Amino acid sequence: MAILVTGKLILKPDSRNEFIEKSIPAILLARQNSACEDFSVSADPVDENRVNIFEKWTSKNALEVFRNTGPESDVFSLVEVFNIDEYEVT
């Protein structure tokens, strides 16, 4: 079983590069985690106020542990709309 976290974030105007830059510590930390199979935050090629999110974890528990122990950041203050879903796949 795996957990996929996918979706998009709509950001405050002109904050996409700042959001991506502030996401780098979490991306690096997640990718070093043996329970993380993939973790990406990427700029949308069409909408300058959007980033796309993709994460793949070996379990829901591993994802929750990471969320509760990940790096502190004010990155989410740049987000206007969260549209993220989680899927359990086998």
Jmol script that loads the backbone (N, CA, C; Angstrom):
load data "model"
ATOM      1  N   MET A   1       0.834  -1.177   0.000  1.00  0.00           N
ATOM      2  CA  MET A   1       0.000   0.000   0.000  1.00  0.00           C
ATOM      3  C   MET A   1       0.881   1.244   0.000  1.00  0.00           C
ATOM      4  N   ALA A   2       0.394   2.292  -0.643  1.00  0.00           N
ATOM      5  CA  ALA A   2       1.089   3.580  -0.661  1.00  0.00           C
ATOM      6  C   ALA A   2       0.053   4.690  -0.501  1.00  0.00           C
ATOM      7  N   ILE A   3       0.526   5.826  -0.080  1.00  0.00           N
ATOM      8  CA  ILE A   3      -0.310   7.010   0.033  1.00  0.00           C
ATOM      9  C   ILE A   3       0.196   8.039  -0.963  1.00  0.00           C
ATOM     10  N   LEU A   4      -0.700   8.515  -1.816  1.00  0.00           N
ATOM     11  CA  LEU A   4      -0.379   9.591  -2.755  1.00  0.00           C
ATOM     12  C   LEU A   4      -1.043  10.868  -2.268  1.00  0.00           C
ATOM     13  N   VAL A   5      -0.292  11.947  -2.290  1.00  0.00           N
ATOM     14  CA  VAL A   5      -0.799  13.278  -1.974  1.00  0.00           C
ATOM     15  C   VAL A   5      -0.610  14.093  -3.243  1.00  0.00           C
ATOM     16  N   THR A   6      -1.722  14.541  -3.829  1.00  0.00           N
ATOM     17  CA  THR A   6      -1.639  15.242  -5.102  1.00  0.00           C
ATOM     18  C   THR A   6      -2.568  16.449  -5.112  1.00  0.00           C
ATOM     19  N   GLY A   7      -2.236  17.392  -5.961  1.00  0.00           N
ATOM     20  CA  GLY A   7      -3.137  18.526  -6.122  1.00  0.00           C
ATOM     21  C   GLY A   7      -2.402  19.794  -6.502  1.00  0.00           C
ATOM     22  N   LYS A   8      -3.093  20.890  -6.216  1.00  0.00           N
ATOM     23  CA  LYS A   8      -2.548  22.194  -6.568  1.00  0.00           C
ATOM     24  C   LYS A   8      -2.787  23.170  -5.430  1.00  0.00           C
ATOM     25  N   LEU A   9      -1.924  24.169  -5.389  1.00  0.00           N
ATOM     26  CA  LEU A   9      -2.075  25.287  -4.481  1.00  0.00           C
ATOM     27  C   LEU A   9      -2.121  26.554  -5.319  1.00  0.00           C
ATOM     28  N   ILE A  10      -3.086  27.399  -5.050  1.00  0.00           N
ATOM     29  CA  ILE A  10      -3.145  28.707  -5.691  1.00  0.00           C
ATOM     30  C   ILE A  10      -2.546  29.695  -4.698  1.00  0.00           C
ATOM     31  N   LEU A  11      -1.538  30.410  -5.154  1.00  0.00           N
ATOM     32  CA  LEU A  11      -0.762  31.280  -4.284  1.00  0.00           C
ATOM     33  C   LEU A  11      -1.150  32.742  -4.442  1.00  0.00           C
ATOM     34  N   LYS A  12      -0.761  33.520  -3.457  1.00  0.00           N
ATOM     35  CA  LYS A  12      -0.946  34.966  -3.547  1.00  0.00           C
ATOM     36  C   LYS A  12      -0.145  35.461  -4.751  1.00  0.00           C
ATOM     37  N   PRO A  13      -0.615  36.503  -5.413  1.00  0.00           N
ATOM     38  CA  PRO A  13       0.082  37.000  -6.606  1.00  0.00           C
ATOM     39  C   PRO A  13       1.576  37.243  -6.357  1.00  0.00           C
ATOM     40  N   ASP A  14       2.359  36.871  -7.341  1.00  0.00           N
ATOM     41  CA  ASP A  14       3.813  37.095  -7.349  1.00  0.00           C
ATOM     42  C   ASP A  14       4.561  36.400  -6.217  1.00  0.00           C
ATOM     43  N   SER A  15       4.038  35.285  -5.708  1.00  0.00           N
ATOM     44  CA  SER A  15       4.726  34.611  -4.603  1.00  0.00           C
ATOM     45  C   SER A  15       5.176  33.189  -4.947  1.00  0.00           C
ATOM     46  N   ARG A  16       4.999  32.788  -6.209  1.00  0.00           N
ATOM     47  CA  ARG A  16       5.328  31.405  -6.569  1.00  0.00           C
ATOM     48  C   ARG A  16       6.798  31.069  -6.328  1.00  0.00           C
ATOM     49  N   ASN A  17       7.706  31.907  -6.765  1.00  0.00           N
ATOM     50  CA  ASN A  17       9.128  31.606  -6.574  1.00  0.00           C
ATOM     51  C   ASN A  17       9.490  31.556  -5.094  1.00  0.00           C
ATOM     52  N   GLU A  18       8.930  32.464  -4.296  1.00  0.00           N
ATOM     53  CA  GLU A  18       9.170  32.456  -2.853  1.00  0.00           C
ATOM     54  C   GLU A  18       8.636  31.162  -2.238  1.00  0.00           C
ATOM     55  N   PHE A  19       7.449  30.744  -2.655  1.00  0.00           N
ATOM     56  CA  PHE A  19       6.867  29.512  -2.126  1.00  0.00           C
ATOM     57  C   PHE A  19       7.766  28.310  -2.435  1.00  0.00           C
ATOM     58  N   ILE A  20       8.205  28.212  -3.669  1.00  0.00           N
ATOM     59  CA  ILE A  20       9.062  27.087  -4.053  1.00  0.00           C
ATOM     60  C   ILE A  20      10.369  27.126  -3.271  1.00  0.00           C
ATOM     61  N   GLU A  21      10.967  28.288  -3.148  1.00  0.00           N
ATOM     62  CA  GLU A  21      12.218  28.425  -2.395  1.00  0.00           C
ATOM     63  C   GLU A  21      12.034  28.004  -0.936  1.00  0.00           C
ATOM     64  N   LYS A  22      10.940  28.432  -0.318  1.00  0.00           N
ATOM     65  CA  LYS A  22      10.676  28.079   1.078  1.00  0.00           C
ATOM     66  C   LYS A  22      10.289  26.609   1.239  1.00  0.00           C
ATOM     67  N   SER A  23       9.906  25.954   0.158  1.00  0.00           N
ATOM     68  CA  SER A  23       9.548  24.532   0.200  1.00  0.00           C
ATOM     69  C   SER A  23      10.764  23.618   0.142  1.00  0.00           C
ATOM     70  N   ILE A  24      11.881  24.116  -0.283  1.00  0.00           N
ATOM     71  CA  ILE A  24      13.072  23.281  -0.488  1.00  0.00           C
ATOM     72  C   ILE A  24      13.488  22.518   0.764  1.00  0.00           C
ATOM     73  N   PRO A  25      13.541  23.127   1.963  1.00  0.00           N
ATOM     74  CA  PRO A  25      13.919  22.326   3.142  1.00  0.00           C
ATOM     75  C   PRO A  25      12.994  21.129   3.373  1.00  0.00           C
ATOM     76  N   ALA A  26      11.689  21.301   3.190  1.00  0.00           N
ATOM     77  CA  ALA A  26      10.744  20.186   3.370  1.00  0.00           C
ATOM     78  C   ALA A  26      10.944  19.133   2.286  1.00  0.00           C
ATOM     79  N   ILE A  27      11.189  19.558   1.066  1.00  0.00           N
ATOM     80  CA  ILE A  27      11.418  18.623  -0.030  1.00  0.00           C
ATOM     81  C   ILE A  27      12.652  17.769   0.261  1.00  0.00           C
ATOM     82  N   LEU A  28      13.736  18.423   0.654  1.00  0.00           N
ATOM     83  CA  LEU A  28      14.976  17.697   0.938  1.00  0.00           C
ATOM     84  C   LEU A  28      14.810  16.743   2.114  1.00  0.00           C
ATOM     85  N   LEU A  29      14.145  17.209   3.164  1.00  0.00           N
ATOM     86  CA  LEU A  29      13.920  16.360   4.332  1.00  0.00           C
ATOM     87  C   LEU A  29      13.060  15.147   3.981  1.00  0.00           C
ATOM     88  N   ALA A  30      12.007  15.374   3.213  1.00  0.00           N
ATOM     89  CA  ALA A  30      11.130  14.264   2.816  1.00  0.00           C
ATOM     90  C   ALA A  30      11.889  13.255   1.969  1.00  0.00           C
ATOM     91  N   ARG A  31      12.665  13.726   1.022  1.00  0.00           N
ATOM     92  CA  ARG A  31      13.378  12.814   0.127  1.00  0.00           C
ATOM     93  C   ARG A  31      14.453  11.999   0.842  1.00  0.00           C
ATOM     94  N   GLN A  32      14.903  12.475   1.990  1.00  0.00           N
ATOM     95  CA  GLN A  32      15.870  11.719   2.797  1.00  0.00           C
ATOM     96  C   GLN A  32      15.179  10.669   3.660  1.00  0.00           C
ATOM     97  N   ASN A  33      13.879  10.750   3.766  1.00  0.00           N
ATOM     98  CA  ASN A  33      13.092   9.844   4.596  1.00  0.00           C
ATOM     99  C   ASN A  33      12.880   8.533   3.829  1.00  0.00           C
ATOM    100  N   SER A  34      13.223   7.421   4.432  1.00  0.00           N
ATOM    101  CA  SER A  34      13.109   6.129   3.742  1.00  0.00           C
ATOM    102  C   SER A  34      11.660   5.772   3.407  1.00  0.00           C
ATOM    103  N   ALA A  35      10.694   6.375   4.090  1.00  0.00           N
ATOM    104  CA  ALA A  35       9.280   6.101   3.808  1.00  0.00           C
ATOM    105  C   ALA A  35       8.722   6.984   2.690  1.00  0.00           C
ATOM    106  N   CYS A  36       9.521   7.918   2.227  1.00  0.00           N
ATOM    107  CA  CYS A  36       9.085   8.810   1.142  1.00  0.00           C
ATOM    108  C   CYS A  36       9.648   8.293  -0.176  1.00  0.00           C
ATOM    109  N   GLU A  37       8.750   7.958  -1.097  1.00  0.00           N
ATOM    110  CA  GLU A  37       9.180   7.472  -2.402  1.00  0.00           C
ATOM    111  C   GLU A  37       9.284   8.604  -3.424  1.00  0.00           C
ATOM    112  N   ASP A  38       8.586   9.709  -3.177  1.00  0.00           N
ATOM    113  CA  ASP A  38       8.695  10.881  -4.040  1.00  0.00           C
ATOM    114  C   ASP A  38       8.071  12.068  -3.330  1.00  0.00           C
ATOM    115  N   PHE A  39       8.579  13.255  -3.619  1.00  0.00           N
ATOM    116  CA  PHE A  39       8.053  14.487  -3.029  1.00  0.00           C
ATOM    117  C   PHE A  39       8.449  15.612  -3.961  1.00  0.00           C
ATOM    118  N   SER A  40       7.459  16.302  -4.507  1.00  0.00           N
ATOM    119  CA  SER A  40       7.754  17.354  -5.467  1.00  0.00           C
ATOM    120  C   SER A  40       6.777  18.518  -5.330  1.00  0.00           C
ATOM    121  N   VAL A  41       7.325  19.706  -5.441  1.00  0.00           N
ATOM    122  CA  VAL A  41       6.552  20.943  -5.542  1.00  0.00           C
ATOM    123  C   VAL A  41       7.046  21.603  -6.815  1.00  0.00           C
ATOM    124  N   SER A  42       6.157  21.797  -7.782  1.00  0.00           N
ATOM    125  CA  SER A  42       6.615  22.323  -9.061  1.00  0.00           C
ATOM    126  C   SER A  42       5.748  23.477  -9.551  1.00  0.00           C
ATOM    127  N   ALA A  43       6.389  24.383 -10.234  1.00  0.00           N
ATOM    128  CA  ALA A  43       5.698  25.532 -10.814  1.00  0.00           C
ATOM    129  C   ALA A  43       4.812  25.064 -11.959  1.00  0.00           C
ATOM    130  N   ASP A  44       3.583  25.540 -11.981  1.00  0.00           N
ATOM    131  CA  ASP A  44       2.689  25.250 -13.098  1.00  0.00           C
ATOM    132  C   ASP A  44       3.179  26.030 -14.321  1.00  0.00           C
ATOM    133  N   PRO A  45       3.273  25.413 -15.487  1.00  0.00           N
ATOM    134  CA  PRO A  45       3.810  26.111 -16.655  1.00  0.00           C
ATOM    135  C   PRO A  45       2.867  27.149 -17.269  1.00  0.00           C
ATOM    136  N   VAL A  46       1.609  27.175 -16.853  1.00  0.00           N
ATOM    137  CA  VAL A  46       0.633  28.086 -17.456  1.00  0.00           C
ATOM    138  C   VAL A  46       0.178  29.172 -16.478  1.00  0.00           C
ATOM    139  N   ASP A  47      -0.058  28.784 -15.224  1.00  0.00           N
ATOM    140  CA  ASP A  47      -0.598  29.711 -14.215  1.00  0.00           C
ATOM    141  C   ASP A  47       0.529  30.134 -13.267  1.00  0.00           C
ATOM    142  N   GLU A  48       0.898  31.396 -13.303  1.00  0.00           N
ATOM    143  CA  GLU A  48       2.024  31.876 -12.497  1.00  0.00           C
ATOM    144  C   GLU A  48       1.727  31.938 -10.994  1.00  0.00           C
ATOM    145  N   ASN A  49       0.490  31.716 -10.612  1.00  0.00           N
ATOM    146  CA  ASN A  49       0.119  31.715  -9.194  1.00  0.00           C
ATOM    147  C   ASN A  49      -0.212  30.311  -8.682  1.00  0.00           C
ATOM    148  N   ARG A  50       0.246  29.296  -9.392  1.00  0.00           N
ATOM    149  CA  ARG A  50      -0.092  27.921  -9.035  1.00  0.00           C
ATOM    150  C   ARG A  50       1.174  27.075  -8.929  1.00  0.00           C
ATOM    151  N   VAL A  51       1.165  26.172  -7.929  1.00  0.00           N
ATOM    152  CA  VAL A  51       2.174  25.119  -7.858  1.00  0.00           C
ATOM    153  C   VAL A  51       1.446  23.792  -7.771  1.00  0.00           C
ATOM    154  N   ASN A  52       2.076  22.755  -8.304  1.00  0.00           N
ATOM    155  CA  ASN A  52       1.526  21.404  -8.282  1.00  0.00           C
ATOM    156  C   ASN A  52       2.298  20.586  -7.254  1.00  0.00           C
ATOM    157  N   ILE A  53       1.558  19.765  -6.520  1.00  0.00           N
ATOM    158  CA  ILE A  53       2.116  18.975  -5.437  1.00  0.00           C
ATOM    159  C   ILE A  53       1.983  17.494  -5.769  1.00  0.00           C
ATOM    160  N   PHE A  54       3.060  16.739  -5.530  1.00  0.00           N
ATOM    161  CA  PHE A  54       2.993  15.287  -5.640  1.00  0.00           C
ATOM    162  C   PHE A  54       3.870  14.677  -4.557  1.00  0.00           C
ATOM    163  N   GLU A  55       3.290  13.785  -3.774  1.00  0.00           N
ATOM    164  CA  GLU A  55       4.029  13.053  -2.759  1.00  0.00           C
ATOM    165  C   GLU A  55       3.610  11.587  -2.826  1.00  0.00           C
ATOM    166  N   LYS A  56       4.567  10.693  -2.579  1.00  0.00           N
ATOM    167  CA  LYS A  56       4.268   9.273  -2.473  1.00  0.00           C
ATOM    168  C   LYS A  56       4.976   8.740  -1.236  1.00  0.00           C
ATOM    169  N   TRP A  57       4.178   8.172  -0.329  1.00  0.00           N
ATOM    170  CA  TRP A  57       4.668   7.651   0.944  1.00  0.00           C
ATOM    171  C   TRP A  57       4.319   6.175   1.056  1.00  0.00           C
ATOM    172  N   THR A  58       5.119   5.454   1.825  1.00  0.00           N
ATOM    173  CA  THR A  58       4.876   4.016   1.983  1.00  0.00           C
ATOM    174  C   THR A  58       3.675   3.731   2.870  1.00  0.00           C
ATOM    175  N   SER A  59       3.291   4.692   3.727  1.00  0.00           N
ATOM    176  CA  SER A  59       2.144   4.482   4.608  1.00  0.00           C
ATOM    177  C   SER A  59       1.577   5.814   5.094  1.00  0.00           C
ATOM    178  N   LYS A  60       0.341   5.770   5.534  1.00  0.00           N
ATOM    179  CA  LYS A  60      -0.314   6.936   6.120  1.00  0.00           C
ATOM    180  C   LYS A  60       0.421   7.365   7.385  1.00  0.00           C
ATOM    181  N   ASN A  61       0.841   6.389   8.178  1.00  0.00           N
ATOM    182  CA  ASN A  61       1.563   6.696   9.410  1.00  0.00           C
ATOM    183  C   ASN A  61       2.854   7.459   9.115  1.00  0.00           C
ATOM    184  N   ALA A  62       3.605   7.021   8.129  1.00  0.00           N
ATOM    185  CA  ALA A  62       4.853   7.700   7.769  1.00  0.00           C
ATOM    186  C   ALA A  62       4.586   9.138   7.328  1.00  0.00           C
ATOM    187  N   LEU A  63       3.540   9.341   6.572  1.00  0.00           N
ATOM    188  CA  LEU A  63       3.162  10.685   6.144  1.00  0.00           C
ATOM    189  C   LEU A  63       2.824  11.549   7.350  1.00  0.00           C
ATOM    190  N   GLU A  64       2.032  11.024   8.274  1.00  0.00           N
ATOM    191  CA  GLU A  64       1.635  11.786   9.462  1.00  0.00           C
ATOM    192  C   GLU A  64       2.843  12.128  10.334  1.00  0.00           C
ATOM    193  N   VAL A  65       3.744  11.178  10.500  1.00  0.00           N
ATOM    194  CA  VAL A  65       4.954  11.439  11.289  1.00  0.00           C
ATOM    195  C   VAL A  65       5.736  12.574  10.644  1.00  0.00           C
ATOM    196  N   PHE A  66       5.902  12.531   9.334  1.00  0.00           N
ATOM    197  CA  PHE A  66       6.631  13.590   8.642  1.00  0.00           C
ATOM    198  C   PHE A  66       5.926  14.931   8.830  1.00  0.00           C
ATOM    199  N   ARG A  67       4.632  14.961   8.655  1.00  0.00           N
ATOM    200  CA  ARG A  67       3.891  16.221   8.808  1.00  0.00           C
ATOM    201  C   ARG A  67       4.054  16.808  10.201  1.00  0.00           C
ATOM    202  N   ASN A  68       4.139  15.952  11.197  1.00  0.00           N
ATOM    203  CA  ASN A  68       4.244  16.440  12.567  1.00  0.00           C
ATOM    204  C   ASN A  68       5.661  16.775  12.999  1.00  0.00           C
ATOM    205  N   THR A  69       6.651  16.392  12.194  1.00  0.00           N
ATOM    206  CA  THR A  69       8.040  16.638  12.573  1.00  0.00           C
ATOM    207  C   THR A  69       8.818  17.389  11.504  1.00  0.00           C
ATOM    208  N   GLY A  70       8.181  17.785  10.421  1.00  0.00           N
ATOM    209  CA  GLY A  70       8.867  18.472   9.335  1.00  0.00           C
ATOM    210  C   GLY A  70       9.354  19.849   9.749  1.00  0.00           C
ATOM    211  N   PRO A  71      10.089  20.508   8.871  1.00  0.00           N
ATOM    212  CA  PRO A  71      10.650  21.816   9.210  1.00  0.00           C
ATOM    213  C   PRO A  71       9.559  22.877   9.382  1.00  0.00           C
ATOM    214  N   GLU A  72       9.807  23.790  10.290  1.00  0.00           N
ATOM    215  CA  GLU A  72       8.887  24.907  10.504  1.00  0.00           C
ATOM    216  C   GLU A  72       9.077  25.932   9.395  1.00  0.00           C
ATOM    217  N   SER A  73       7.980  26.475   8.923  1.00  0.00           N
ATOM    218  CA  SER A  73       8.047  27.470   7.863  1.00  0.00           C
ATOM    219  C   SER A  73       6.722  28.214   7.808  1.00  0.00           C
ATOM    220  N   ASP A  74       6.788  29.446   7.328  1.00  0.00           N
ATOM    221  CA  ASP A  74       5.566  30.223   7.134  1.00  0.00           C
ATOM    222  C   ASP A  74       5.079  30.124   5.687  1.00  0.00           C
ATOM    223  N   VAL A  75       5.523  29.093   4.983  1.00  0.00           N
ATOM    224  CA  VAL A  75       5.237  28.940   3.564  1.00  0.00           C
ATOM    225  C   VAL A  75       3.738  28.959   3.258  1.00  0.00           C
ATOM    226  N   PHE A  76       2.919  28.411   4.148  1.00  0.00           N
ATOM    227  CA  PHE A  76       1.494  28.332   3.849  1.00  0.00           C
ATOM    228  C   PHE A  76       0.784  29.674   3.984  1.00  0.00           C
ATOM    229  N   SER A  77       1.469  30.680   4.514  1.00  0.00           N
ATOM    230  CA  SER A  77       0.892  32.027   4.537  1.00  0.00           C
ATOM    231  C   SER A  77       0.808  32.600   3.122  1.00  0.00           C
ATOM    232  N   LEU A  78       1.498  31.981   2.170  1.00  0.00           N
ATOM    233  CA  LEU A  78       1.485  32.433   0.777  1.00  0.00           C
ATOM    234  C   LEU A  78       0.365  31.795  -0.043  1.00  0.00           C
ATOM    235  N   VAL A  79      -0.376  30.866   0.558  1.00  0.00           N
ATOM    236  CA  VAL A  79      -1.393  30.102  -0.161  1.00  0.00           C
ATOM    237  C   VAL A  79      -2.766  30.743   0.008  1.00  0.00           C
ATOM    238  N   GLU A  80      -3.462  30.909  -1.117  1.00  0.00           N
ATOM    239  CA  GLU A  80      -4.843  31.402  -1.084  1.00  0.00           C
ATOM    240  C   GLU A  80      -5.850  30.257  -1.153  1.00  0.00           C
ATOM    241  N   VAL A  81      -5.544  29.201  -1.941  1.00  0.00           N
ATOM    242  CA  VAL A  81      -6.475  28.082  -2.119  1.00  0.00           C
ATOM    243  C   VAL A  81      -5.694  26.771  -2.061  1.00  0.00           C
ATOM    244  N   PHE A  82      -6.152  25.864  -1.187  1.00  0.00           N
ATOM    245  CA  PHE A  82      -5.608  24.508  -1.101  1.00  0.00           C
ATOM    246  C   PHE A  82      -6.554  23.578  -1.842  1.00  0.00           C
ATOM    247  N   ASN A  83      -6.017  22.796  -2.756  1.00  0.00           N
ATOM    248  CA  ASN A  83      -6.817  21.783  -3.451  1.00  0.00           C
ATOM    249  C   ASN A  83      -5.964  20.517  -3.521  1.00  0.00           C
ATOM    250  N   ILE A  84      -5.839  19.858  -2.372  1.00  0.00           N
ATOM    251  CA  ILE A  84      -4.970  18.702  -2.221  1.00  0.00           C
ATOM    252  C   ILE A  84      -5.801  17.503  -1.790  1.00  0.00           C
ATOM    253  N   ASP A  85      -5.533  16.358  -2.387  1.00  0.00           N
ATOM    254  CA  ASP A  85      -6.223  15.121  -2.040  1.00  0.00           C
ATOM    255  C   ASP A  85      -5.199  14.053  -1.682  1.00  0.00           C
ATOM    256  N   GLU A  86      -5.644  13.096  -0.858  1.00  0.00           N
ATOM    257  CA  GLU A  86      -4.830  11.927  -0.515  1.00  0.00           C
ATOM    258  C   GLU A  86      -5.541  10.678  -1.026  1.00  0.00           C
ATOM    259  N   TYR A  87      -4.746   9.760  -1.562  1.00  0.00           N
ATOM    260  CA  TYR A  87      -5.270   8.512  -2.080  1.00  0.00           C
ATOM    261  C   TYR A  87      -4.461   7.354  -1.524  1.00  0.00           C
ATOM    262  N   GLU A  88      -5.150   6.316  -1.122  1.00  0.00           N
ATOM    263  CA  GLU A  88      -4.508   5.082  -0.697  1.00  0.00           C
ATOM    264  C   GLU A  88      -4.539   4.136  -1.895  1.00  0.00           C
ATOM    265  N   VAL A  89      -3.366   3.670  -2.301  1.00  0.00           N
ATOM    266  CA  VAL A  89      -3.289   2.779  -3.462  1.00  0.00           C
ATOM    267  C   VAL A  89      -2.566   1.492  -3.072  1.00  0.00           C
ATOM    268  N   THR A  90      -2.937   0.416  -3.736  1.00  0.00           N
ATOM    269  CA  THR A  90      -2.304  -0.866  -3.461  1.00  0.00           C
ATOM    270  C   THR A  90      -1.603  -1.380  -4.698  1.00  0.00           C
TER     271      THR A  90
END
end "model"
wireframe off; spacefill off
backbone 0.3
color backbone group
